[in-house]
Amino acid sequence: MIYAIYRVFHLLWTGSLAFLTAIPILEQGAFDKFVWNETFFLAIWLLGASLLFTKRFNVFGMIFTLAPLVFTAPVFIFMLSI
């Protein structure tokens, strides 16, 4: 039961990071070459969210839902260092 609650909280905070990667898509309103990376990571997050609640592939779901964090953290650190 506690692991199921952890999975829900994991989806909430990784989902908020996935939304941060979707901001360029929302600003431009179209798919340009620039936003294909963000779309790719959102698709990986959705795949991970669906795998997270399966018994066999829940570890892969955890890894796939962390993909937006791996993508956005270096971008934000670079933007803060400028």
Backbone as a chain_set.jsonl record, in Angstrom:
{"seq": "MIYAIYRVFHLLWTGSLAFLTAIPILEQGAFDKFVWNETFFLAIWLLGASLLFTKRFNVFGMIFTLAPLVFTAPVFIFMLSI", "coords": {"N": [[0.827, -1.196, 0.0], [1.914, 1.257, 0.801], [3.894, 1.525, -1.095], [2.344, 1.918, -3.368], [1.243, 4.408, -2.81], [3.592, 5.902, -2.838], [4.207, 5.648, -5.559], [2.185, 7.188, -6.705], [2.784, 9.78, -5.715], [5.288, 10.021, -6.893], [4.561, 10.102, -9.593], [3.182, 12.537, -9.573], [5.153, 14.557, -8.979], [7.036, 14.103, -11.022], [5.376, 14.479, -13.158], [4.827, 17.196, -12.99], [7.316, 18.174, -13.711], [7.406, 17.194, -16.299], [5.449, 18.781, -17.399], [6.783, 21.215, -17.321], [8.659, 20.8, -19.322], [6.956, 20.847, -21.427], [6.249, 23.452, -21.814], [7.471, 25.078, -23.929], [6.071, 23.978, -26.115], [3.467, 24.742, -25.528], [3.73, 27.509, -25.638], [4.472, 28.095, -28.315], [2.554, 26.791, -29.808], [2.65, 25.018, -31.892], [4.262, 22.293, -33.597], [7.522, 22.522, -33.983], [10.896, 22.075, -35.229], [12.393, 22.488, -32.97], [10.892, 21.711, -30.712], [10.612, 18.973, -30.782], [12.238, 17.383, -29.164], [11.216, 17.882, -26.589], [8.652, 16.852, -26.929], [9.258, 14.195, -27.362], [10.309, 13.473, -24.835], [8.043, 13.854, -23.275], [6.414, 11.851, -24.302], [7.888, 9.621, -23.515], [7.591, 9.928, -20.75], [4.829, 9.522, -20.48], [4.687, 6.857, -21.308], [6.192, 5.691, -19.261], [4.522, 6.342, -17.108], [2.343, 4.736, -17.637], [3.542, 2.233, -17.441], [4.26, 2.185, -14.809], [2.327, 1.241, -13.077], [2.112, -1.445, -13.547], [2.795, -4.815, -12.62], [4.996, -6.192, -13.542], [6.714, -4.432, -14.945], [7.255, -2.186, -13.356], [9.619, -1.019, -12.392], [10.902, -0.139, -14.711], [9.039, 1.769, -15.386], [9.449, 3.679, -13.363], [12.007, 4.55, -14.09], [11.551, 5.588, -16.667], [9.761, 7.664, -16.115], [11.413, 9.459, -14.887], [12.793, 10.669, -16.911], [12.089, 13.345, -17.92], [13.16, 14.878, -15.808], [15.884, 14.356, -16.019], [16.324, 15.607, -18.409], [15.476, 18.331, -18.06], [16.855, 19.349, -15.812], [19.727, 19.845, -16.384], [19.33, 21.871, -18.288], [18.048, 23.949, -16.841], [20.045, 24.458, -14.949], [22.072, 25.388, -16.607], [20.8, 27.704, -17.589], [20.599, 29.192, -15.26], [23.245, 29.694, -14.731], [24.038, 31.577, -16.546]], "CA": [[0.0, 0.0, 0.0], [2.784, 2.434, 0.883], [4.567, 1.638, -2.382], [1.379, 2.495, -4.3], [1.177, 5.843, -2.501], [4.831, 6.476, -3.343], [4.121, 5.752, -7.015], [1.318, 8.325, -7.025], [3.571, 11.0, -5.492], [6.328, 10.042, -7.922], [3.925, 10.59, -10.818], [2.836, 13.953, -9.429], [6.282, 15.477, -9.122], [7.621, 13.98, -12.354], [4.417, 15.074, -14.083], [5.031, 18.647, -13.001], [8.508, 18.419, -14.52], [7.028, 16.959, -17.691], [4.733, 19.985, -17.825], [7.784, 22.25, -17.577], [9.246, 20.564, -20.642], [5.932, 21.115, -22.437], [5.995, 24.894, -21.913], [7.711, 25.584, -25.297], [4.982, 23.538, -26.993], [2.303, 25.569, -25.242], [3.997, 28.885, -26.062], [4.5, 28.224, -29.768], [1.299, 26.302, -30.352], [2.872, 24.158, -33.046], [5.437, 21.437, -33.489], [8.668, 22.894, -34.806], [12.036, 21.201, -34.988], [12.919, 22.734, -31.632], [10.115, 21.085, -29.646], [10.514, 17.522, -30.906], [12.868, 16.782, -27.987], [10.27, 17.947, -25.487], [7.572, 15.916, -27.226], [9.811, 12.862, -27.148], [10.39, 13.198, -23.407], [6.682, 13.713, -22.762], [5.945, 10.515, -24.689], [8.561, 8.67, -22.624], [6.962, 10.045, -19.437], [3.53, 8.85, -20.541], [4.967, 5.425, -21.328], [6.579, 5.334, -17.898], [3.348, 6.429, -16.238], [1.514, 3.547, -17.852], [4.276, 1.063, -16.957], [4.488, 2.287, -13.382], [1.321, 0.505, -12.325], [2.118, -2.859, -13.881], [3.65, -5.531, -11.676], [6.217, -6.701, -14.16], [7.589, -3.385, -15.475], [7.163, -0.949, -12.565], [10.947, -0.396, -12.279], [11.093, 0.599, -15.952], [8.171, 2.938, -15.289], [10.149, 4.675, -12.543], [13.116, 5.1, -14.874], [11.021, 6.388, -17.772], [9.153, 8.899, -15.627], [12.478, 10.387, -14.5], [13.418, 11.236, -18.114], [12.015, 14.811, -17.971], [14.095, 15.45, -14.836], [17.226, 14.255, -16.594], [16.401, 16.579, -19.501], [15.292, 19.728, -17.659], [17.808, 19.798, -14.792], [20.882, 20.536, -16.967], [18.901, 23.09, -18.976], [17.834, 24.978, -15.826], [21.34, 24.814, -14.362], [22.762, 26.225, -17.604], [20.139, 29.007, -17.639], [20.926, 29.929, -14.038], [24.652, 30.071, -14.722], [24.262, 32.676, -17.49]], "C": [[0.875, 1.266, 0.0], [3.516, 2.63, -0.446], [3.637, 2.228, -3.436], [1.228, 3.998, -4.071], [2.431, 6.541, -3.001], [4.777, 6.635, -4.856], [3.248, 6.928, -7.436], [2.073, 9.639, -6.831], [4.699, 11.131, -6.504], [5.763, 10.553, -9.244], [3.59, 12.072, -10.737], [4.048, 14.859, -9.631], [6.983, 15.31, -10.454], [6.677, 14.531, -13.415], [4.542, 16.585, -14.136], [6.285, 19.005, -13.796], [8.24, 18.166, -15.999], [6.243, 18.145, -18.243], [5.711, 21.12, -18.107], [8.468, 22.047, -18.92], [8.249, 20.851, -21.741], [5.661, 22.6, -22.614], [6.339, 25.451, -23.297], [6.631, 25.157, -26.285], [3.761, 24.418, -26.784], [2.504, 27.009, -25.71], [3.906, 29.038, -27.569], [3.214, 27.743, -30.416], [1.453, 25.403, -31.56], [4.114, 23.315, -32.794], [6.495, 21.898, -34.482], [9.777, 21.883, -34.563], [12.523, 21.318, -33.547], [12.187, 21.933, -30.558], [9.982, 19.575, -29.797], [11.173, 16.822, -29.738], [11.916, 16.771, -26.801], [9.117, 16.977, -25.701], [8.034, 14.486, -26.994], [9.86, 12.527, -25.661], [9.013, 13.127, -22.757], [6.105, 12.345, -23.114], [6.601, 9.449, -23.818], [7.948, 8.732, -21.23], [5.607, 9.353, -19.433], [3.686, 7.332, -20.589], [5.35, 4.945, -19.926], [5.417, 5.377, -16.928], [2.436, 5.224, -16.423], [2.217, 2.289, -17.343], [4.423, 1.048, -15.438], [3.513, 1.447, -12.57], [1.138, -0.928, -12.815], [3.07, -3.574, -12.933], [4.998, -5.892, -12.279], [7.209, -5.598, -14.518], [7.569, -2.103, -14.647], [8.52, -0.277, -12.382], [11.265, 0.397, -13.542], [10.212, 1.852, -15.973], [8.794, 4.045, -14.466], [11.273, 5.345, -13.332], [12.597, 6.008, -15.974], [10.365, 7.672, -17.293], [10.188, 9.899, -15.133], [13.15, 11.048, -15.693], [13.255, 12.753, -18.216], [12.945, 15.497, -16.978], [15.508, 15.443, -15.384], [17.406, 15.287, -17.707], [16.362, 18.015, -19.002], [16.321, 20.219, -16.647], [19.053, 20.448, -15.4], [20.511, 21.831, -17.687], [18.714, 24.225, -17.965], [19.145, 25.397, -15.172], [22.133, 25.688, -15.313], [22.138, 27.617, -17.654], [20.453, 29.833, -16.408], [22.385, 30.392, -14.031], [24.955, 31.229, -15.665], [24.137, 34.005, -16.819]], "O": [[0.594, 2.223, -0.722], [3.733, 3.763, -0.877], [4.092, 2.964, -4.312], [1.1, 4.767, -5.024], [2.354, 7.65, -3.53], [5.245, 7.641, -5.389], [3.547, 7.594, -8.427], [2.011, 10.519, -7.69], [5.027, 12.24, -6.926], [6.406, 11.343, -9.935], [3.703, 12.787, -11.732], [3.97, 15.832, -10.381], [7.493, 16.295, -10.988], [7.128, 15.001, -14.46], [4.384, 17.19, -15.196], [6.314, 20.028, -14.48], [8.793, 18.855, -16.857], [6.36, 18.474, -19.423], [5.498, 21.904, -19.032], [8.821, 23.02, -19.587], [8.646, 21.079, -22.883], [4.897, 22.97, -23.506], [5.558, 26.248, -23.817], [6.31, 25.91, -27.205], [3.093, 24.798, -27.746], [1.548, 27.66, -26.132], [3.324, 30.006, -28.058], [2.83, 28.243, -31.473], [0.456, 25.061, -32.196], [4.905, 23.594, -31.894], [6.363, 21.68, -35.686], [9.612, 20.945, -33.783], [13.012, 20.344, -32.975], [12.809, 21.514, -29.582], [9.287, 18.95, -28.995], [10.714, 15.75, -29.342], [11.817, 15.773, -26.087], [8.654, 16.347, -24.751], [7.277, 13.661, -26.484], [9.496, 11.42, -25.264], [8.838, 12.404, -21.777], [5.387, 11.748, -22.311], [5.95, 8.481, -23.425], [7.797, 7.696, -20.583], [5.272, 8.664, -18.47], [2.903, 6.606, -19.977], [4.875, 3.905, -19.471], [5.328, 4.546, -16.024], [1.826, 4.75, -15.464], [1.554, 1.37, -16.861], [4.686, -0.002, -14.851], [3.854, 0.991, -11.478], [0.119, -1.557, -12.528], [4.056, -2.984, -12.49], [6.018, -5.893, -11.589], [8.418, -5.8, -14.409], [7.84, -1.029, -15.184], [8.568, 0.944, -12.229], [11.834, 1.486, -13.461], [10.608, 2.88, -16.523], [8.686, 5.219, -14.819], [11.463, 6.559, -13.25], [13.145, 7.089, -16.192], [10.408, 8.679, -18.001], [9.871, 11.078, -14.976], [14.004, 11.914, -15.504], [14.225, 13.419, -18.578], [13.466, 16.576, -17.262], [16.244, 16.417, -15.23], [18.512, 15.783, -17.923], [17.141, 18.845, -19.473], [16.631, 21.41, -16.629], [19.416, 21.539, -14.961], [21.292, 22.782, -17.694], [19.172, 25.342, -18.203], [19.335, 26.575, -14.872], [22.797, 26.631, -14.881], [22.859, 28.61, -17.752], [20.565, 31.055, -16.499], [22.712, 31.387, -13.384], [26.038, 31.809, -15.586], [24.296, 35.04, -17.466]]}, "num_chains": 1, "name": "protein.A"}
